[in-house]
Amino acid sequence: MLLSEIFKGVEYSCPDFKDTDIGEIVYSSRNAAPDTMFVALVGAFSDGHDYAESAYLLGTRVFLLSKKVSLPGDALCIYVENTRETLSIISANFFSHPDKEIDVIGVTGTKGKTTVTHMLYTCLNECGIKSGVIGTVGAYFDGKYIPTVNTTPESYEIHKLLRLMADAGCKVCCMEVSSIGIKNYRVKGITFDTAVFTNLSPDHIGGAEHDSFEEYAYWKKQLFNSCRRAIFNKDDAFSEEIIKDINVPFTEFSISCSSELYADDIKNLRSEGFFGVGFTYNTKEGSVDARIAMPGFFSVYNALAAISVCKQYGIEDRKIVDALLTARVKGRNELMNVNAPYAVIIDYAHNGQSFNSVLDTVREYPHNRIICVYGSVGDRAQLRRQEMGLVCGKKADLSIITTDDPGYEDPLSIAKEIASFVEKEGGKYEIIVDRTKAVHYALSIAEKDDIVLILGKGHETAQKIRGEKVYYSDHEAVEQFFADKG
């Protein structure tokens, strides 16, 4: 595409502008090539301007910059005030504004984004509305999977994925929208057909993220300034704060109070082949019984958010209920389909707070023992090891402590450190450093009505060991055990 088309609507400075043809836009110098334009993004820990020369050496001759850099005379330098904000505009231009060809549903909140978007993705597709999803566990559409780096990818990746979805015939994209994604202009210029708010609590504060809870909340609110309609969790106190400032139609869902859509008669359900929650959802049209194969009271909130969007598309309750029953989120309270008299759940929980939440959730169900397989990251987060050990020592019947991204630390030393805190709570444990063997051991000793929790990796497919990413999957470890067992 010609630069003149890419830069439509952008204020820039370039005295020697030449209408060059660009094959791809890149912001990592490692991806630079002769037909690319390099965008120098300024991040929390690095400045892309420092890598402009590297991009030049790999063949790039067109650069989008916000400050002067020393480059040879044949480099075409285009200057803007903010390269990250400009990237969102030129990406939309480059991919011919795919967001105008597909409904984009944005889901934001501290918790529930991944589950809600995947519930929606499942329900819409099952009900005949071809859809895709973009978020923490990657992008899915038309039978394809594309990994993503961030919860909300950079704007170039978002528009590229939206173009692929639109060209594949998708009518809807369900997108996780993080506060950092909004703050860093990744979704700037996109008008969301619907924006969904799940909940808000202190998180992502400090370091390179947000300076305060107030700033975190401020960026969450901005999503609702760029949508056509909104859906809110009425039970969350922050909903009122957002609602008072928006000028678009909105609906609400709740559990503790009446709203356009509300749930009651919530009950944990565990039977052969099912582990989840049953509830009744109520609208002005009547009451509908539903089930979701995801444990936990909070899962009902996520289901209500998905139901609210489905209702906007005019989908019949019967179809919604059937689709919800099939919804799964890889690595998020995911009940594995195994031929065993016990339950196996894989979850991304990787700190004390999330461990506590998962254990409290499953302890509400009838069970024999709770067996936890987990480890902790190396090179940092010693407090995390303490929290994990204390929680599991108190609330699990057996900890099988193993490896989880040890980095340059000795995995056995990390495991022994966790074990010392399990002991403080009087908990039982085994240490098995090899994670596959640890998973297999847990499954081999599990008995009728046990619950085996495999925590920490979730959807991830790699272990970070001594500077390298080594392939590993909890899912495959479980599948391998039952395949070998026959």
Buried (B, 14 or more C-beta within 10 A) or exposed (E): BEBEBBBEEBEBEBEEBEEBEBEBBBBBBEBBEEEBBBBBBBEEEEBBBEBBBBBBEBEBBBBBBBEEBEBEEEBBBBBBEEBBBBBBBBBBBBBEBBBEBBBBBBBBBBBBBBBBBBBBBBBBBBBEBBBBBBBBBBBBBBEEEBEBEBBBBBBBBBBBBBBBBBEBEBBBBBBBBBBBBBBBBBBBBBEBBBBBBBBBEEBBEEEEBBEEBEBBBBBBBBBBEBBEBBBBBBBBEBBEEBBEEBEBEBBBBBBEEEBBBBBEEEEBBBEEEEBBBBBBBBBEEEEBEBBBBBBBBBBBBBBBBBBBBBBBBEBEBEBBBBBBBEBBBBBBBBBBEBEBEBBBBBBBBBBBEBBBBBBEBBEEBEBBBBBBBBBBBBEEBEEBBBBBBBBBBBBBBBBBBBBBBBBEBEBEEBBEBBBBBBEEBEBBBBBBBEBBEBBBBBBEBBEEBBBBBBBBBBBBBEBBBEEEEEEBBBBBBBBBBBEEEE
